[in-house]
Amino acid sequence: MPPAGQQMVTVLFADLCGFTSLVEKQQAANMIAILNIFFSEMADIINRHGGIVDKFMGDSILAFFPVRDELQGNVLQALQCALEMQIAMDSVNAMGESMGLDTLYLGIGVNTGEVMASFLGSDIYREYTVIGKNVNLASRIEAYTLCGQILLSESTRKIAGDAARTGDLNEVNAKGINEPLRFYSLKSINKPCFIELPVRENRKAPRIEITIPISFQMLEGKKLLPEVHEGQVVDISYGGMLINAPTSVLQFSDMKINVSLAPVSQEPVEVYAKALFVRGHDQGAEVGLEFTIIDDHARSKIKEFVDHLILL
């Protein structure tokens, strides 16, 4: 165990997207079984790459990678771990499918910086843990992940250098933070070996222009806000939709959506989505959404609906 005190680490925060909402639809024994499979797989990968599992929190994992030699090597070890965790979701989901469970997706946030490490607790229970703003930053960044993404803080991206291939810089004004939150989406690394992030969504799926009503509620963190808004779908695909919303929506905000897919579904389908871009206009905003939490039933109905429109 690393010594107590201030130290430089790379923090990894991983969370199963939408697990809480899926728990309500599944047998408790199956959900506990798949969680144990998930934690076992991920803890093994973290340990293999020199990381330390700080704690399991519901459906989340907090881990950190102490700097033992040089800083870039430490960061790349953590990034290789994160990529292998995403790849391992294939085997986790294969076991979940055998139990009749919906597909699970993992979001991962990574940040590098100084933390305070110490044993905390009492004579009854105590644990070695890391605390501080750099731990919180990894968690805050993870909250902006889409299905199967790994997001890196500016410090982690800078240290990784040319060994990491990422998407463009993203900036959001996060609640409780004075400066904009800046992060990058990891695509691959080429050191110590080449490893690429698996693609979890078909973002090149056909987009079909359509006008159908929707209702939606905004989320604040994981809290669902009570106000229900009405809007219209402009186009829809297997993995997302473009909508006209009557109210202002912040980029990267999350929402719960109910959309009618008649005639392929008699009941509205419920999905969760994240706003990838927002274009304001006089009547509200045009919002590009990517689905983040969607059970297998809703996914199949949306695909059936899009395929039905293609054939018309």
Secondary structure by P-SEA (a helix, b strand, c coil): cccccbbbbbbbbbbccaaaaaaaaccaaaaaaaaaaaaaaaaaaaaaaccccccccccbbbbbbcccccaaaaaaaaaaaaaaaaaaaaaaaaaaaaacccbbbbbbbbbbbbbbbcccccccbbbbbcccaaaaaaaaaaaacccbbbbbcaaaaaaaccccccccbbbbbcccccccbbbbbbccccccbbbbbccccccccbbbbbbbbbbbccccccccccbbbbbbbcccccccbbbbbcccccccccbbbbbbccccccbbbbbcccccbbbbcccccbbbbbbccccaaaaaaaaaaaaaaaac
